[in-house]
Amino acid sequence: MSEDFTIPEVRPLSAEEFRLLDWLLAHGSAEAANYAAQLARARVVSRCACGCPTLDLALDGKTRPTVGVSLILAEAAGHSPEGVPVNLMLHAREGELSELEVVAVDQTRRFSLPVPERLSIV
């Protein structure tokens, strides 16, 4: 995410976030498995200001995500708990997990993070 659209929020991953990221890494691209070990070292460092559940991630105590060219590790589609149709992309940049992008297909701004059971890999 661009810094203009983020709210700093440095904290550990919630159990729900960890489970979703773990599922995306297990079901993503061939490269995704190479990033699975990073999950235990990942923290949330900011969230989207629009109200969606998009998160920026950083490793090993960093307080800012890596920048640069994005490698999409996994793409999924499904529905949020509220029934909002969503697309998800898990990004890595400079060899590190960097962003969980969650976008509502219908432009809804406020909705919850989907659970793996309501998603399919695209």
Biopython code that builds the backbone (N, CA, C, O; Angstrom):
import numpy as np
from Bio.PDB.StructureBuilder import StructureBuilder

atoms = [
    (1, "MET", "N", (0.839, -1.185, 0.000)),
    (1, "MET", "CA", (0.000, 0.000, 0.000)),
    (1, "MET", "C", (0.874, 1.235, 0.000)),
    (1, "MET", "O", (1.989, 1.220, 0.522)),
    (2, "SER", "N", (0.380, 2.274, -0.571)),
    (2, "SER", "CA", (1.052, 3.564, -0.506)),
    (2, "SER", "C", (0.900, 4.123, 0.896)),
    (2, "SER", "O", (-0.137, 3.932, 1.531)),
    (3, "GLU", "N", (1.924, 4.813, 1.385)),
    (3, "GLU", "CA", (1.860, 5.400, 2.730)),
    (3, "GLU", "C", (0.704, 6.373, 2.883)),
    (3, "GLU", "O", (0.223, 6.585, 3.996)),
    (4, "ASP", "N", (0.246, 6.972, 1.786)),
    (4, "ASP", "CA", (-0.859, 7.923, 1.845)),
    (4, "ASP", "C", (-2.167, 7.268, 2.271)),
    (4, "ASP", "O", (-3.089, 7.950, 2.717)),
    (5, "PHE", "N", (-2.249, 5.954, 2.136)),
    (5, "PHE", "CA", (-3.493, 5.246, 2.404)),
    (5, "PHE", "C", (-3.396, 4.288, 3.573)),
    (5, "PHE", "O", (-4.229, 3.391, 3.708)),
    (6, "THR", "N", (-2.389, 4.463, 4.425)),
    (6, "THR", "CA", (-2.196, 3.526, 5.528)),
    (6, "THR", "C", (-2.264, 4.207, 6.887)),
    (6, "THR", "O", (-2.028, 5.408, 7.023)),
    (7, "ILE", "N", (-2.591, 3.408, 7.870)),
    (7, "ILE", "CA", (-2.584, 3.838, 9.266)),
    (7, "ILE", "C", (-1.574, 2.945, 9.980)),
    (7, "ILE", "O", (-1.731, 1.724, 9.973)),
    (8, "PRO", "N", (-0.539, 3.522, 10.599)),
    (8, "PRO", "CA", (0.427, 2.681, 11.315)),
    (8, "PRO", "C", (-0.276, 1.875, 12.404)),
    (8, "PRO", "O", (-1.133, 2.394, 13.118)),
    (9, "GLU", "N", (0.094, 0.613, 12.521)),
    (9, "GLU", "CA", (-0.472, -0.270, 13.530)),
    (9, "GLU", "C", (0.490, -1.436, 13.716)),
    (9, "GLU", "O", (0.317, -2.488, 13.101)),
    (10, "VAL", "N", (1.482, -1.259, 14.542)),
    (10, "VAL", "CA", (2.501, -2.287, 14.744)),
    (10, "VAL", "C", (2.035, -3.233, 15.841)),
    (10, "VAL", "O", (1.839, -2.842, 16.992)),
    (11, "ARG", "N", (1.860, -4.516, 15.437)),
    (11, "ARG", "CA", (1.343, -5.506, 16.379)),
    (11, "ARG", "C", (1.589, -6.904, 15.820)),
    (11, "ARG", "O", (1.879, -7.059, 14.634)),
    (12, "PRO", "N", (1.474, -7.919, 16.673)),
    (12, "PRO", "CA", (1.565, -9.294, 16.177)),
    (12, "PRO", "C", (0.354, -9.613, 15.304)),
    (12, "PRO", "O", (-0.676, -8.944, 15.384)),
    (13, "LEU", "N", (0.490, -10.633, 14.481)),
    (13, "LEU", "CA", (-0.650, -11.128, 13.720)),
    (13, "LEU", "C", (-1.679, -11.718, 14.680)),
    (13, "LEU", "O", (-1.317, -12.367, 15.662)),
    (14, "SER", "N", (-2.953, -11.494, 14.396)),
    (14, "SER", "CA", (-3.995, -12.176, 15.172)),
    (14, "SER", "C", (-4.010, -13.646, 14.743)),
    (14, "SER", "O", (-3.448, -14.003, 13.708)),
    (15, "ALA", "N", (-4.647, -14.477, 15.533)),
    (15, "ALA", "CA", (-4.775, -15.892, 15.177)),
    (15, "ALA", "C", (-5.500, -16.042, 13.841)),
    (15, "ALA", "O", (-5.139, -16.895, 13.030)),
    (16, "GLU", "N", (-6.510, -15.224, 13.613)),
    (16, "GLU", "CA", (-7.272, -15.258, 12.362)),
    (16, "GLU", "C", (-6.386, -14.869, 11.173)),
    (16, "GLU", "O", (-6.433, -15.513, 10.125)),
    (17, "GLU", "N", (-5.588, -13.827, 11.338)),
    (17, "GLU", "CA", (-4.680, -13.394, 10.266)),
    (17, "GLU", "C", (-3.623, -14.454, 9.980)),
    (17, "GLU", "O", (-3.329, -14.757, 8.823)),
    (18, "PHE", "N", (-3.058, -15.010, 11.039)),
    (18, "PHE", "CA", (-2.037, -16.050, 10.877)),
    (18, "PHE", "C", (-2.610, -17.233, 10.105)),
    (18, "PHE", "O", (-1.979, -17.732, 9.172)),
    (19, "ARG", "N", (-3.801, -17.684, 10.487)),
    (19, "ARG", "CA", (-4.433, -18.837, 9.840)),
    (19, "ARG", "C", (-4.699, -18.566, 8.360)),
    (19, "ARG", "O", (-4.482, -19.440, 7.521)),
    (20, "LEU", "N", (-5.168, -17.364, 8.039)),
    (20, "LEU", "CA", (-5.430, -17.016, 6.648)),
    (20, "LEU", "C", (-4.140, -16.956, 5.841)),
    (20, "LEU", "O", (-4.077, -17.501, 4.739)),
    (21, "LEU", "N", (-3.115, -16.304, 6.371)),
    (21, "LEU", "CA", (-1.833, -16.217, 5.670)),
    (21, "LEU", "C", (-1.210, -17.604, 5.485)),
    (21, "LEU", "O", (-0.655, -17.902, 4.427)),
    (22, "ASP", "N", (-1.305, -18.440, 6.504)),
    (22, "ASP", "CA", (-0.789, -19.803, 6.413)),
    (22, "ASP", "C", (-1.504, -20.570, 5.296)),
    (22, "ASP", "O", (-0.867, -21.289, 4.526)),
    (23, "TRP", "N", (-2.809, -20.418, 5.214)),
    (23, "TRP", "CA", (-3.584, -21.083, 4.168)),
    (23, "TRP", "C", (-3.190, -20.574, 2.779)),
    (23, "TRP", "O", (-3.024, -21.363, 1.849)),
    (24, "LEU", "N", (-3.041, -19.260, 2.644)),
    (24, "LEU", "CA", (-2.639, -18.693, 1.350)),
    (24, "LEU", "C", (-1.262, -19.212, 0.935)),
    (24, "LEU", "O", (-1.055, -19.548, -0.231)),
    (25, "LEU", "N", (-0.330, -19.277, 1.866)),
    (25, "LEU", "CA", (1.006, -19.778, 1.543)),
    (25, "LEU", "C", (0.962, -21.262, 1.170)),
    (25, "LEU", "O", (1.700, -21.695, 0.285)),
    (26, "ALA", "N", (0.120, -22.030, 1.822)),
    (26, "ALA", "CA", (0.018, -23.464, 1.539)),
    (26, "ALA", "C", (-0.676, -23.753, 0.207)),
    (26, "ALA", "O", (-0.450, -24.803, -0.395)),
    (27, "HIS", "N", (-1.521, -22.827, -0.254)),
    (27, "HIS", "CA", (-2.299, -23.054, -1.466)),
    (27, "HIS", "C", (-1.925, -22.121, -2.611)),
    (27, "HIS", "O", (-2.570, -22.143, -3.660)),
    (28, "GLY", "N", (-0.912, -21.319, -2.429)),
    (28, "GLY", "CA", (-0.535, -20.323, -3.429)),
    (28, "GLY", "C", (0.366, -20.863, -4.519)),
    (28, "GLY", "O", (0.369, -22.058, -4.815)),
    (29, "SER", "N", (1.121, -19.970, -5.102)),
    (29, "SER", "CA", (2.024, -20.303, -6.209)),
    (29, "SER", "C", (3.138, -21.229, -5.739)),
    (29, "SER", "O", (3.302, -21.474, -4.544)),
    (30, "ALA", "N", (3.897, -21.736, -6.700)),
    (30, "ALA", "CA", (5.032, -22.598, -6.365)),
    (30, "ALA", "C", (6.028, -21.876, -5.459)),
    (30, "ALA", "O", (6.655, -22.508, -4.609)),
    (31, "GLU", "N", (6.180, -20.577, -5.627)),
    (31, "GLU", "CA", (7.110, -19.793, -4.810)),
    (31, "GLU", "C", (6.608, -19.591, -3.382)),
    (31, "GLU", "O", (7.406, -19.356, -2.475)),
    (32, "ALA", "N", (5.292, -19.680, -3.175)),
    (32, "ALA", "CA", (4.705, -19.377, -1.869)),
    (32, "ALA", "C", (5.288, -20.243, -0.757)),
    (32, "ALA", "O", (5.520, -19.756, 0.349)),
    (33, "ALA", "N", (5.524, -21.498, -1.035)),
    (33, "ALA", "CA", (6.063, -22.402, -0.012)),
    (33, "ALA", "C", (7.411, -21.923, 0.519)),
    (33, "ALA", "O", (7.752, -22.187, 1.672)),
    (34, "ASN", "N", (8.174, -21.224, -0.309)),
    (34, "ASN", "CA", (9.479, -20.704, 0.122)),
    (34, "ASN", "C", (9.355, -19.603, 1.177)),
    (34, "ASN", "O", (10.337, -19.269, 1.841)),
    (35, "TYR", "N", (8.175, -19.047, 1.331)),
    (35, "TYR", "CA", (7.949, -17.950, 2.277)),
    (35, "TYR", "C", (7.276, -18.403, 3.564)),
    (35, "TYR", "O", (7.117, -17.607, 4.489)),
    (36, "ALA", "N", (6.880, -19.662, 3.637)),
    (36, "ALA", "CA", (6.128, -20.160, 4.787)),
    (36, "ALA", "C", (6.875, -19.964, 6.107)),
    (36, "ALA", "O", (6.251, -19.641, 7.118)),
    (37, "ALA", "N", (8.176, -20.151, 6.120)),
    (37, "ALA", "CA", (8.957, -19.996, 7.352)),
    (37, "ALA", "C", (8.960, -18.555, 7.863)),
    (37, "ALA", "O", (9.205, -18.317, 9.046)),
    (38, "GLN", "N", (8.690, -17.594, 6.980)),
    (38, "GLN", "CA", (8.665, -16.188, 7.390)),
    (38, "GLN", "C", (7.435, -15.842, 8.222)),
    (38, "GLN", "O", (7.446, -14.863, 8.968)),
    (39, "LEU", "N", (6.397, -16.625, 8.101)),
    (39, "LEU", "CA", (5.138, -16.286, 8.760)),
    (39, "LEU", "C", (5.303, -16.112, 10.269)),
    (39, "LEU", "O", (4.708, -15.204, 10.849)),
    (40, "ALA", "N", (6.087, -16.951, 10.902)),
    (40, "ALA", "CA", (6.307, -16.850, 12.351)),
    (40, "ALA", "C", (7.022, -15.566, 12.737)),
    (40, "ALA", "O", (6.946, -15.139, 13.889)),
    (41, "ARG", "N", (7.713, -14.946, 11.795)),
    (41, "ARG", "CA", (8.468, -13.704, 12.060)),
    (41, "ARG", "C", (7.714, -12.452, 11.614)),
    (41, "ARG", "O", (8.198, -11.337, 11.808)),
    (42, "ALA", "N", (6.546, -12.626, 11.025)),
    (42, "ALA", "CA", (5.799, -11.495, 10.458)),
    (42, "ALA", "C", (4.946, -10.795, 11.509)),
    (42, "ALA", "O", (4.404, -11.412, 12.426)),
    (43, "ARG", "N", (4.853, -9.482, 11.336)),
    (43, "ARG", "CA", (4.001, -8.632, 12.170)),
    (43, "ARG", "C", (3.234, -7.694, 11.263)),
    (43, "ARG", "O", (3.680, -7.388, 10.158)),
    (44, "VAL", "N", (2.095, -7.240, 11.721)),
    (44, "VAL", "CA", (1.369, -6.179, 11.040)),
    (44, "VAL", "C", (2.077, -4.874, 11.360)),
    (44, "VAL", "O", (2.425, -4.626, 12.515)),
    (45, "VAL", "N", (2.296, -4.033, 10.348)),
    (45, "VAL", "CA", (2.915, -2.726, 10.597)),
    (45, "VAL", "C", (2.019, -1.561, 10.189)),
    (45, "VAL", "O", (2.251, -0.424, 10.599)),
    (46, "SER", "N", (0.991, -1.842, 9.379)),
    (46, "SER", "CA", (-0.005, -0.824, 9.065)),
    (46, "SER", "C", (-1.213, -1.491, 8.439)),
    (46, "SER", "O", (-1.165, -2.644, 8.011)),
    (47, "ARG", "N", (-2.297, -0.731, 8.397)),
    (47, "ARG", "CA", (-3.528, -1.212, 7.785)),
    (47, "ARG", "C", (-4.070, -0.138, 6.860)),
    (47, "ARG", "O", (-3.668, 1.023, 6.931)),
    (48, "CYS", "N", (-4.977, -0.536, 5.999)),
    (48, "CYS", "CA", (-5.534, 0.391, 5.032)),
    (48, "CYS", "C", (-6.433, 1.405, 5.735)),
    (48, "CYS", "O", (-7.186, 1.049, 6.641)),
    (49, "ALA", "N", (-6.354, 2.646, 5.324)),
    (49, "ALA", "CA", (-7.144, 3.712, 5.923)),
    (49, "ALA", "C", (-8.600, 3.708, 5.469)),
    (49, "ALA", "O", (-9.438, 4.367, 6.084)),
    (50, "CYS", "N", (-8.913, 2.975, 4.400)),
    (50, "CYS", "CA", (-10.288, 3.008, 3.878)),
    (50, "CYS", "C", (-11.251, 2.175, 4.712)),
    (50, "CYS", "O", (-12.465, 2.326, 4.576)),
    (51, "GLY", "N", (-10.737, 1.299, 5.572)),
    (51, "GLY", "CA", (-11.597, 0.462, 6.394)),
    (51, "GLY", "C", (-11.608, -0.991, 5.995)),
    (51, "GLY", "O", (-12.140, -1.824, 6.729)),
    (52, "CYS", "N", (-11.030, -1.325, 4.839)),
    (52, "CYS", "CA", (-10.939, -2.726, 4.428)),
    (52, "CYS", "C", (-9.871, -3.420, 5.279)),
    (52, "CYS", "O", (-9.085, -2.742, 5.940)),
    (53, "PRO", "N", (-9.825, -4.757, 5.278)),
    (53, "PRO", "CA", (-8.856, -5.454, 6.123)),
    (53, "PRO", "C", (-7.473, -5.659, 5.500)),
    (53, "PRO", "O", (-6.740, -6.548, 5.931)),
    (54, "THR", "N", (-7.100, -4.859, 4.498)),
    (54, "THR", "CA", (-5.761, -4.955, 3.911)),
    (54, "THR", "C", (-4.707, -4.605, 4.960)),
    (54, "THR", "O", (-4.862, -3.650, 5.721)),
    (55, "LEU", "N", (-3.626, -5.402, 4.986)),
    (55, "LEU", "CA", (-2.562, -5.230, 5.977)),
    (55, "LEU", "C", (-1.201, -5.149, 5.312)),
    (55, "LEU", "O", (-0.938, -5.856, 4.340)),
    (56, "ASP", "N", (-0.338, -4.295, 5.828)),
    (56, "ASP", "CA", (1.076, -4.311, 5.473)),
    (56, "ASP", "C", (1.794, -5.135, 6.524)),
    (56, "ASP", "O", (1.474, -5.068, 7.711)),
    (57, "LEU", "N", (2.766, -5.914, 6.074)),
    (57, "LEU", "CA", (3.508, -6.823, 6.940)),
    (57, "LEU", "C", (4.991, -6.493, 6.908)),
    (57, "LEU", "O", (5.497, -5.947, 5.927)),
    (58, "ALA", "N", (5.678, -6.827, 7.985)),
    (58, "ALA", "CA", (7.133, -6.692, 8.036)),
    (58, "ALA", "C", (7.677, -7.799, 8.934)),
    (58, "ALA", "O", (6.959, -8.364, 9.760)),
    (59, "LEU", "N", (8.950, -8.090, 8.753)),
    (59, "LEU", "CA", (9.593, -9.187, 9.484)),
    (59, "LEU", "C", (10.586, -8.673, 10.506)),
    (59, "LEU", "O", (11.121, -7.571, 10.379)),
    (60, "ASP", "N", (10.821, -9.484, 11.516)),
    (60, "ASP", "CA", (11.938, -9.317, 12.449)),
    (60, "ASP", "C", (12.000, -7.949, 13.122)),
    (60, "ASP", "O", (13.075, -7.363, 13.246)),
    (61, "GLY", "N", (10.860, -7.448, 13.551)),
    (61, "GLY", "CA", (10.833, -6.198, 14.302)),
    (61, "GLY", "C", (10.863, -4.934, 13.472)),
    (61, "GLY", "O", (10.844, -3.841, 14.037)),
    (62, "LYS", "N", (10.910, -5.038, 12.159)),
    (62, "LYS", "CA", (10.841, -3.840, 11.315)),
    (62, "LYS", "C", (9.484, -3.177, 11.518)),
    (62, "LYS", "O", (8.502, -3.850, 11.829)),
    (63, "THR", "N", (9.429, -1.886, 11.345)),
    (63, "THR", "CA", (8.173, -1.166, 11.523)),
    (63, "THR", "C", (7.603, -0.639, 10.208)),
    (63, "THR", "O", (6.607, 0.085, 10.201)),
    (64, "ARG", "N", (8.239, -1.004, 9.102)),
    (64, "ARG", "CA", (7.751, -0.606, 7.785)),
    (64, "ARG", "C", (7.871, -1.812, 6.858)),
    (64, "ARG", "O", (8.805, -2.605, 6.978)),
    (65, "PRO", "N", (6.922, -1.945, 5.934)),
    (65, "PRO", "CA", (7.015, -3.071, 4.998)),
    (65, "PRO", "C", (8.102, -2.833, 3.962)),
    (65, "PRO", "O", (8.532, -1.700, 3.744)),
    (66, "THR", "N", (8.537, -3.904, 3.332)),
    (66, "THR", "CA", (9.482, -3.750, 2.229)),
    (66, "THR", "C", (8.752, -3.117, 1.049)),
    (66, "THR", "O", (7.533, -3.225, 0.924)),
    (67, "VAL", "N", (9.515, -2.459, 0.196)),
    (67, "VAL", "CA", (8.948, -1.823, -0.990)),
    (67, "VAL", "C", (9.597, -2.421, -2.218)),
    (67, "VAL", "O", (10.522, -3.226, -2.108)),
    (68, "GLY", "N", (9.130, -2.042, -3.359)),
    (68, "GLY", "CA", (9.723, -2.540, -4.588)),
    (68, "GLY", "C", (8.728, -3.359, -5.378)),
    (68, "GLY", "O", (7.523, -3.329, -5.126)),
    (69, "VAL", "N", (9.253, -4.080, -6.323)),
    (69, "VAL", "CA", (8.428, -4.889, -7.213)),
    (69, "VAL", "C", (7.761, -6.005, -6.420)),
    (69, "VAL", "O", (8.400, -6.683, -5.615)),
    (70, "SER", "N", (6.482, -6.182, -6.660)),
    (70, "SER", "CA", (5.702, -7.171, -5.936)),
    (70, "SER", "C", (5.701, -8.513, -6.649)),
    (70, "SER", "O", (5.543, -8.585, -7.868)),
    (71, "LEU", "N", (5.878, -9.572, -5.873)),
    (71, "LEU", "CA", (5.689, -10.934, -6.337)),
    (71, "LEU", "C", (4.406, -11.416, -5.669)),
    (71, "LEU", "O", (4.322, -11.444, -4.441)),
    (72, "ILE", "N", (3.419, -11.792, -6.455)),
    (72, "ILE", "CA", (2.164, -12.264, -5.884)),
    (72, "ILE", "C", (2.315, -13.751, -5.578)),
    (72, "ILE", "O", (2.494, -14.576, -6.474)),
    (73, "LEU", "N", (2.238, -14.066, -4.292)),
    (73, "LEU", "CA", (2.421, -15.435, -3.827)),
    (73, "LEU", "C", (1.139, -16.248, -3.887)),
    (73, "LEU", "O", (1.178, -17.463, -4.080)),
    (74, "ALA", "N", (0.010, -15.587, -3.723)),
    (74, "ALA", "CA", (-1.274, -16.287, -3.754)),
    (74, "ALA", "C", (-2.367, -15.297, -4.110)),
    (74, "ALA", "O", (-2.320, -14.129, -3.725)),
    (75, "GLU", "N", (-3.353, -15.786, -4.853)),
    (75, "GLU", "CA", (-4.556, -15.022, -5.171)),
    (75, "GLU", "C", (-5.748, -15.893, -4.849)),
    (75, "GLU", "O", (-5.776, -17.074, -5.197)),
    (76, "ALA", "N", (-6.731, -15.314, -4.187)),
    (76, "ALA", "CA", (-7.930, -16.060, -3.818)),
    (76, "ALA", "C", (-9.152, -15.163, -3.991)),
    (76, "ALA", "O", (-9.046, -13.937, -4.026)),
    (77, "ALA", "N", (-10.293, -15.794, -4.097)),
    (77, "ALA", "CA", (-11.565, -15.084, -4.187)),
    (77, "ALA", "C", (-12.568, -15.796, -3.305)),
    (77, "ALA", "O", (-12.475, -17.002, -3.079)),
    (78, "GLY", "N", (-13.524, -15.036, -2.813)),
    (78, "GLY", "CA", (-14.565, -15.625, -1.974)),
    (78, "GLY", "C", (-15.432, -14.553, -1.368)),
    (78, "GLY", "O", (-15.750, -13.556, -2.016)),
    (79, "HIS", "N", (-15.819, -14.760, -0.108)),
    (79, "HIS", "CA", (-16.718, -13.825, 0.570)),
    (79, "HIS", "C", (-16.254, -13.575, 2.002)),
    (79, "HIS", "O", (-15.723, -14.464, 2.668)),
    (80, "SER", "N", (-16.468, -12.345, 2.455)),
    (80, "SER", "CA", (-16.207, -12.005, 3.847)),
    (80, "SER", "C", (-17.309, -12.606, 4.705)),
    (80, "SER", "O", (-18.308, -13.086, 4.168)),
    (81, "PRO", "N", (-17.153, -12.593, 6.030)),
    (81, "PRO", "CA", (-18.218, -13.107, 6.897)),
    (81, "PRO", "C", (-19.552, -12.379, 6.702)),
    (81, "PRO", "O", (-20.615, -12.935, 6.976)),
    (82, "GLU", "N", (-19.484, -11.130, 6.225)),
    (82, "GLU", "CA", (-20.711, -10.360, 5.978)),
    (82, "GLU", "C", (-21.328, -10.672, 4.613)),
    (82, "GLU", "O", (-22.387, -10.140, 4.277)),
    (83, "GLY", "N", (-20.675, -11.529, 3.827)),
    (83, "GLY", "CA", (-21.171, -11.859, 2.502)),
    (83, "GLY", "C", (-20.645, -10.983, 1.380)),
    (83, "GLY", "O", (-21.098, -11.103, 0.242)),
    (84, "VAL", "N", (-19.697, -10.103, 1.679)),
    (84, "VAL", "CA", (-19.111, -9.220, 0.669)),
    (84, "VAL", "C", (-18.188, -10.043, -0.228)),
    (84, "VAL", "O", (-17.299, -10.726, 0.281)),
    (85, "PRO", "N", (-18.373, -9.997, -1.560)),
    (85, "PRO", "CA", (-17.452, -10.711, -2.449)),
    (85, "PRO", "C", (-16.077, -10.032, -2.430)),
    (85, "PRO", "O", (-15.980, -8.815, -2.590)),
    (86, "VAL", "N", (-15.023, -10.822, -2.234)),
    (86, "VAL", "CA", (-13.675, -10.264, -2.081)),
    (86, "VAL", "C", (-12.655, -10.998, -2.935)),
    (86, "VAL", "O", (-12.832, -12.164, -3.287)),
    (87, "ASN", "N", (-11.589, -10.288, -3.255)),
    (87, "ASN", "CA", (-10.391, -10.858, -3.862)),
    (87, "ASN", "C", (-9.242, -10.584, -2.912)),
    (87, "ASN", "O", (-9.172, -9.516, -2.303)),
    (88, "LEU", "N", (-8.340, -11.548, -2.784)),
    (88, "LEU", "CA", (-7.175, -11.406, -1.922)),
    (88, "LEU", "C", (-5.913, -11.667, -2.727)),
    (88, "LEU", "O", (-5.897, -12.508, -3.626)),
    (89, "MET", "N", (-4.853, -10.933, -2.394)),
    (89, "MET", "CA", (-3.531, -11.184, -2.959)),
    (89, "MET", "C", (-2.514, -11.069, -1.834)),
    (89, "MET", "O", (-2.516, -10.101, -1.074)),
    (90, "LEU", "N", (-1.661, -12.053, -1.742)),
    (90, "LEU", "CA", (-0.564, -12.024, -0.780)),
    (90, "LEU", "C", (0.698, -11.660, -1.544)),
    (90, "LEU", "O", (1.101, -12.366, -2.468)),
    (91, "HIS", "N", (1.320, -10.550, -1.151)),
    (91, "HIS", "CA", (2.483, -10.015, -1.849)),
    (91, "HIS", "C", (3.769, -10.250, -1.056)),
    (91, "HIS", "O", (3.770, -10.257, 0.175)),
    (92, "ALA", "N", (4.858, -10.442, -1.794)),
    (92, "ALA", "CA", (6.212, -10.411, -1.232)),
    (92, "ALA", "C", (6.975, -9.357, -2.017)),
    (92, "ALA", "O", (6.749, -9.171, -3.212)),
    (93, "ARG", "N", (7.874, -8.674, -1.336)),
    (93, "ARG", "CA", (8.741, -7.689, -1.971)),
    (93, "ARG", "C", (10.135, -7.850, -1.377)),
    (93, "ARG", "O", (10.295, -8.026, -0.169)),
    (94, "GLU", "N", (11.117, -7.789, -2.229)),
    (94, "GLU", "CA", (12.513, -7.934, -1.798)),
    (94, "GLU", "C", (12.725, -9.196, -0.962)),
    (94, "GLU", "O", (13.503, -9.199, -0.007)),
    (95, "GLY", "N", (12.023, -10.263, -1.334)),
    (95, "GLY", "CA", (12.213, -11.539, -0.663)),
    (95, "GLY", "C", (11.517, -11.691, 0.677)),
    (95, "GLY", "O", (11.791, -12.642, 1.409)),
    (96, "GLU", "N", (10.613, -10.760, 1.015)),
    (96, "GLU", "CA", (9.927, -10.816, 2.306)),
    (96, "GLU", "C", (8.426, -10.650, 2.127)),
    (96, "GLU", "O", (7.972, -9.928, 1.239)),
    (97, "LEU", "N", (7.654, -11.331, 2.983)),
    (97, "LEU", "CA", (6.218, -11.097, 3.013)),
    (97, "LEU", "C", (5.974, -9.614, 3.247)),
    (97, "LEU", "O", (6.607, -9.021, 4.121)),
    (98, "SER", "N", (5.063, -8.995, 2.481)),
    (98, "SER", "CA", (4.925, -7.550, 2.625)),
    (98, "SER", "C", (3.495, -7.021, 2.677)),
    (98, "SER", "O", (3.273, -5.936, 3.215)),
    (99, "GLU", "N", (2.511, -7.755, 2.130)),
    (99, "GLU", "CA", (1.167, -7.194, 2.134)),
    (99, "GLU", "C", (0.134, -8.279, 1.914)),
    (99, "GLU", "O", (0.310, -9.169, 1.081)),
    (100, "LEU", "N", (-0.938, -8.194, 2.667)),
    (100, "LEU", "CA", (-2.146, -8.959, 2.403)),
    (100, "LEU", "C", (-3.166, -7.952, 1.897)),
    (100, "LEU", "O", (-3.691, -7.142, 2.661)),
    (101, "GLU", "N", (-3.434, -8.010, 0.621)),
    (101, "GLU", "CA", (-4.376, -7.083, -0.014)),
    (101, "GLU", "C", (-5.740, -7.763, -0.094)),
    (101, "GLU", "O", (-5.866, -8.862, -0.635)),
    (102, "VAL", "N", (-6.752, -7.102, 0.445)),
    (102, "VAL", "CA", (-8.112, -7.634, 0.452)),
    (102, "VAL", "C", (-9.025, -6.567, -0.143)),
    (102, "VAL", "O", (-9.182, -5.486, 0.425)),
    (103, "VAL", "N", (-9.624, -6.878, -1.289)),
    (103, "VAL", "CA", (-10.415, -5.900, -2.029)),
    (103, "VAL", "C", (-11.835, -6.407, -2.201)),
    (103, "VAL", "O", (-12.042, -7.554, -2.599)),
    (104, "ALA", "N", (-12.810, -5.568, -1.906)),
    (104, "ALA", "CA", (-14.205, -5.911, -2.144)),
    (104, "ALA", "C", (-14.521, -5.726, -3.620)),
    (104, "ALA", "O", (-14.245, -4.672, -4.193)),
    (105, "VAL", "N", (-15.093, -6.737, -4.224)),
    (105, "VAL", "CA", (-15.446, -6.680, -5.642)),
    (105, "VAL", "C", (-16.489, -5.592, -5.884)),
    (105, "VAL", "O", (-16.481, -4.946, -6.932)),
    (106, "ASP", "N", (-17.385, -5.387, -4.919)),
    (106, "ASP", "CA", (-18.475, -4.415, -5.083)),
    (106, "ASP", "C", (-18.163, -3.035, -4.508)),
    (106, "ASP", "O", (-19.067, -2.218, -4.333)),
    (107, "GLN", "N", (-16.886, -2.772, -4.214)),
    (107, "GLN", "CA", (-16.445, -1.469, -3.701)),
    (107, "GLN", "C", (-16.830, -1.198, -2.242)),
    (107, "GLN", "O", (-16.644, -0.079, -1.765)),
    (108, "THR", "N", (-17.361, -2.193, -1.524)),
    (108, "THR", "CA", (-17.655, -2.024, -0.104)),
    (108, "THR", "C", (-16.363, -1.660, 0.615)),
    (108, "THR", "O", (-15.310, -2.220, 0.312)),
    (109, "ARG", "N", (-16.429, -0.744, 1.548)),
    (109, "ARG", "CA", (-15.224, -0.294, 2.261)),
    (109, "ARG", "C", (-15.011, -1.011, 3.587)),
    (109, "ARG", "O", (-13.871, -1.305, 3.946)),
    (110, "ARG", "N", (-16.052, -1.292, 4.302)),
    (110, "ARG", "CA", (-15.893, -1.873, 5.632)),
    (110, "ARG", "C", (-16.461, -3.291, 5.656)),
    (110, "ARG", "O", (-17.658, -3.510, 5.471)),
    (111, "PHE", "N", (-15.567, -4.237, 5.888)),
    (111, "PHE", "CA", (-15.949, -5.637, 5.988)),
    (111, "PHE", "C", (-14.824, -6.366, 6.708)),
    (111, "PHE", "O", (-13.719, -5.843, 6.847)),
    (112, "SER", "N", (-15.110, -7.551, 7.154)),
    (112, "SER", "CA", (-14.147, -8.327, 7.939)),
    (112, "SER", "C", (-13.267, -9.194, 7.048)),
    (112, "SER", "O", (-13.564, -9.440, 5.879)),
    (113, "LEU", "N", (-12.194, -9.637, 7.638)),
    (113, "LEU", "CA", (-11.265, -10.541, 6.965)),
    (113, "LEU", "C", (-11.957, -11.873, 6.693)),
    (113, "LEU", "O", (-12.565, -12.445, 7.597)),
    (114, "PRO", "N", (-11.875, -12.372, 5.469)),
    (114, "PRO", "CA", (-12.499, -13.667, 5.187)),
    (114, "PRO", "C", (-11.733, -14.813, 5.842)),
    (114, "PRO", "O", (-10.562, -14.677, 6.195)),
    (115, "VAL", "N", (-12.410, -15.925, 5.993)),
    (115, "VAL", "CA", (-11.779, -17.134, 6.525)),
    (115, "VAL", "C", (-11.480, -18.063, 5.358)),
    (115, "VAL", "O", (-12.173, -18.016, 4.342)),
    (116, "PRO", "N", (-10.465, -18.904, 5.484)),
    (116, "PRO", "CA", (-10.083, -19.788, 4.374)),
    (116, "PRO", "C", (-11.236, -20.641, 3.835)),
    (116, "PRO", "O", (-11.294, -20.910, 2.635)),
    (117, "GLU", "N", (-12.140, -21.061, 4.696)),
    (117, "GLU", "CA", (-13.252, -21.912, 4.270)),
    (117, "GLU", "C", (-14.175, -21.222, 3.265)),
    (117, "GLU", "O", (-14.949, -21.889, 2.578)),
    (118, "ARG", "N", (-14.101, -19.910, 3.177)),
    (118, "ARG", "CA", (-14.961, -19.158, 2.260)),
    (118, "ARG", "C", (-14.184, -18.644, 1.052)),
    (118, "ARG", "O", (-14.634, -17.733, 0.358)),
    (119, "LEU", "N", (-13.002, -19.240, 0.802)),
    (119, "LEU", "CA", (-12.143, -18.789, -0.287)),
    (119, "LEU", "C", (-11.790, -19.927, -1.245)),
    (119, "LEU", "O", (-11.828, -21.105, -0.890)),
    (120, "SER", "N", (-11.449, -19.536, -2.458)),
    (120, "SER", "CA", (-10.901, -20.455, -3.466)),
    (120, "SER", "C", (-9.701, -19.785, -4.086)),
    (120, "SER", "O", (-9.709, -18.576, -4.317)),
    (121, "ILE", "N", (-8.673, -20.554, -4.358)),
    (121, "ILE", "CA", (-7.491, -20.029, -5.057)),
    (121, "ILE", "C", (-7.868, -19.765, -6.514)),
    (121, "ILE", "O", (-8.550, -20.576, -7.140)),
    (122, "VAL", "N", (-7.427, -18.641, -7.043)),
    (122, "VAL", "CA", (-7.669, -18.317, -8.467)),
    (122, "VAL", "C", (-6.390, -18.389, -9.259)),
    (122, "VAL", "O", (-6.397, -18.149, -10.467)),
]
sb = StructureBuilder()
sb.init_structure("model")
sb.init_model(0)
sb.init_chain("A")
sb.init_seg("    ")
for serial, (resi, resn, name, xyz) in enumerate(atoms, 1):
    if name == "N":
        sb.init_residue(resn, " ", resi, " ")
    sb.init_atom(name, np.array(xyz, "f"), 0.0, 1.0, " ", f" {name:<3s}", serial, name[0])
structure = sb.get_structure()
